[in-house]
Amino acid sequence: MKKLSLYSMSLFAILLLTSCEAVETIFKAGMWWGIIVVVGIVALLLWLFSRGKNS
């Protein structure tokens, strides 16, 4: 009986939980955070270099 319960719970999880969508969402969020961080670092470097030239 315990094996049957484990198998049915596994089948239930496989059919109802769509892990591909979860992974896709995580990668999309990670991609956008990466883009924001890179743009921020580039802007900071440009600001620092322009500040140094004005002195």
C-alpha positions as CSV (number, residue, x, y, z in Angstrom):
1,M,0.0,0.0,0.0
2,K,2.9,2.4,0.8
3,K,4.4,1.8,-2.7
4,L,1.1,2.5,-4.4
5,S,0.8,5.8,-2.5
6,L,4.4,6.8,-3.4
7,Y,3.7,6.0,-7.1
8,S,0.4,7.8,-7.2
9,M,2.0,10.9,-5.5
10,S,4.9,10.8,-8.0
11,L,2.5,10.6,-10.9
12,F,0.4,13.4,-9.5
13,A,3.4,15.6,-9.2
14,I,4.7,14.8,-12.7
15,L,1.4,15.6,-14.3
16,L,0.4,18.7,-12.4
17,L,3.7,20.5,-11.6
18,T,5.1,22.0,-14.7
19,S,8.8,22.5,-13.8
20,C,9.7,23.8,-17.2
21,E,7.5,26.9,-16.6
22,A,9.2,27.4,-13.3
23,V,12.7,27.1,-14.7
24,E,11.7,29.4,-17.6
25,T,10.4,32.1,-15.1
26,I,13.6,31.8,-13.0
27,F,15.8,32.2,-16.1
28,K,13.8,35.2,-17.4
29,A,14.1,36.9,-14.0
30,G,17.8,36.1,-13.9
31,M,18.3,37.4,-17.4
32,W,16.6,40.7,-16.6
33,W,18.5,41.1,-13.3
34,G,21.7,40.4,-15.2
35,I,20.9,43.1,-17.8
36,I,20.1,45.6,-15.1
37,V,23.3,44.9,-13.2
38,V,25.5,45.2,-16.4
39,V,23.8,48.4,-17.5
40,G,24.3,49.8,-13.9
41,I,28.0,48.9,-13.8
42,V,28.6,50.3,-17.3
43,A,26.8,53.6,-16.3
44,L,28.8,53.7,-13.1
45,L,32.1,53.3,-14.9
46,L,31.2,55.9,-17.5
47,W,30.3,58.3,-14.7
48,L,33.5,57.7,-12.9
49,F,35.6,58.1,-16.1
50,S,33.8,61.3,-17.1
51,R,34.2,62.7,-13.5
52,G,38.0,62.0,-13.7
53,K,38.4,63.8,-17.0
54,N,36.7,66.9,-15.7
55,S,39.1,67.4,-12.8
